[in-house]
Amino acid sequence: MNTATDSPAATATDTRVVQGACPHDCPDTCALRVTVEGGRVVRVQGDPDHPPTHGALCTKVSRYAERTYHPERVLQPLRRSGPKGSGSFEPVSWDMALAEVTTRLRDIAARDPQAIVPYSYAGTMGLIQGEGMAGRFFNRLGATRLERTICSTAGGEALAVTYGGKLGMHVEDFAHSRLILIWGSNSITANLHFWSFAQQAKRDGARLVCIDPRRTETADKCHQHIALLPGTDGALALGMMNAIIADDALDADYIARHVAGFEGLRERALAWPVERAAAVCGVPAETIRALALEYARTPGAAIRLNYGVQRVHGGGSAVRLAALLPCITGAWRHRGGGLLLSSSGWAKGVRNFALERPDLLCGRQPRAINMVTIGDDLLRPASAGFGPRIEALVVYNSNPVAVAPDSNRVQQGFGREDLFTLVLEHFLTDTALYADIVLPATTQLEHLDVHTSYGHTYVLMNQPAIAPLGQAKPNTEIFRELARRMGFDEPCLRDSDEALAAQALPGIDIERLRAHGWLRLPVPDRPFAEGGYATPDGRAQVAPQGWGVPDHVPPHESVQSAPELARRYPLAMISPPPRNFLNSSFVNVDSLRAAEREPIVEIHPDDASQRGIADGDRVRIINDRGIYRCRAVVGLRARPGVVNALGVWWRAWCEGGSNVNVLTSQRLTDIGAGPTFYDCLVEVVRA
């Protein structure tokens, strides 16, 4: 057997196992073993030696070869030959495609480079194929800066305010927990490897409690499910704190030594009697009280918080409050105690955060656009407050026509005939259908990359297992060539992928990483057991300078916060991912789409009967932003007053060409300017 460092162009008759890493937006960042026979990938498996992966993969990634060899893969450059959105393209050469792109970008940049906007996110989490060379290109160009907020900024900023960084438990330590609150996470679907450690703890006697508006597959396997109303997590945390204070179940010593500003938090919590929190959350007061006391009295109590919590108006404040719970109870003292939302900050000591070379801006300060509001921003005219009208979009590692909120506005913006759009893609996605030029990009099996993780404490390298299919090129190569054609002569714009890998992780022995595939970060064995937070004074912060004491922030849209709107649209809607999709990825993989069958909305029997809706009926979900058509599933996965519209399907696979994001809004979170996908009022009517 050849080693993982063999070239993908090795002899076509060899059987090789190549070390890889899952690129997707998931906390697990699995280590892969990719088997290649005769030059073709025949198997993608989890690495059994990597502690978080321990040989297991989700259904999606285990079928990654099916995605790579998909018959509809874009494998040559395409130029639009019909109306935008029609899917009419003609093949062209790389030279012709890049010549057209360069001409258009050069002409626009001569007027104002800020009229050019990059749009990307976590289609790959790789440091090289993500923003490495792309960031250098756009910094040199002086293009508009994109605020990449669409997933995690509310929670990430809340953690940074409280702990000094995006820091948390080792995922393996959940195996030692005695009580685990799985809060806003369908872990069986979205965090499989954490779930395996939780199951180990459960077998050893731990209790598992799921806190989620939806009765998820994870909730089915927990001892208890607490179905709070969307956007009320901060109120729940405050009610728990009130009960803990009332019972004198605090860890006074830990607070005195390792928590700054507790008296302000005590005052805030005392204003939230359990009964008040219960009324806001839609959860019995005794349920909140019992949960709080069990949590405070259990050594080794852990919280697995996930990003669903922070996709509402008050999401950042809710994360701040939840992050303080293990501090006031001293849960961090115990192995298996603490909290994990993100662990990506542990890579700070080894990662180069200047990989994108902001020095290439040479003092320029381009405007910034929030990716959440791209629908409105594409339709804005030039103005003193906004700057130049957007004339060109370069989209890579994202599918905004499907995934951005208020997608009727997004579609309208992408449909502008005067907008030049370049898309780097694997498939003709909803977004690629609106492109003027589509360039074929490589998949994870065809290029080099390095990865950190936000769910564990390892770094990984992905080796290319096969040569690029067709005419596909890595993102890095495409941006290097664009830079050359634009006349940018800075040497860093010619750096190879191997050079970028070494620059991305200067604190890591890159040859050792290449040989082994993954390495553990130097993280304390029990983070914060004796304080040591990454804050200026080493203590967890309740209200650091410039911040008040956190409080519950009501949703933008709810019965309590918007009663007039709720009279017309009385149901709260959340749109969590189905088990076999990851955001909009994998929707076009036949076997995975067949498993999901069709777009659905889950509705409680009480809400369904009031509307004359039976299980299996076609329904319309409506609000002032749009209409989404799908099939109703009547049952107890939905709690009364809340519907669960599982997404994100490509618009092309939805009745009427509109997916769930026609209903979501471009309004932002309280902290971090993030999206509010789960802060949405609707009505459901039988079609």
Secondary structure, DSSP 4 states (H G I P E B T S, - for coil): -B-TTS-TTS-TT-EEEEEEE--SSSTT--EEEEEEETTEEEEEEE-TTSTTTTT---HHHHTHHHHHT-TT---S-EEE-SSTTS--EEE--HHHHHHHHHHHHHHHHHH-GGGEEEEE-SS---TIIIIIHHHHHHHHHTPPEEE--TTTHHHHHHHHHHHSSS----GGGGGG-SEEEEES--HHHH-HHHHHHHHHHHHTT-EEEEE-SS--HHHHHSSEEE-PPTT-HHHHHHHHHHHHHHTT---HHHHHHHEESHHHHHHHHHTS-HHHHHHHHTS-HHHHHHHHHHHHH-TTEEEEE-GGGGSSTTHHHHHHHHHHHHHHTTGGGSTT-EEES--GGGGGGT--TTTT-GGGGTT----EEEGGGHHHHHTPPPBTTTBSPP-EEEEES--HHHHSSSHHHHHHHHT-TT-EEEEEESS--TTGGG-SEEEEBP-GGGS-EEE--SSSSEEEEE---SPPSTT-B-HHHHHHHHHHHTT---GGGG--HHHHHHHH-TTS-HHHHHHHSEEE----SSTTTT---SSTTSSEESS-TT---------SSSTTT-HHHHHH--EEEE-PPPTT-BTTBTTT-HHHHHHH-S-EEEE-HHHHHHTT--TT-EEEEEETTEEEEEEEEESTTSPTTEEEE-----GGGSGGG--GGGTS---B-SSTT-B-TT--EEEEEE-
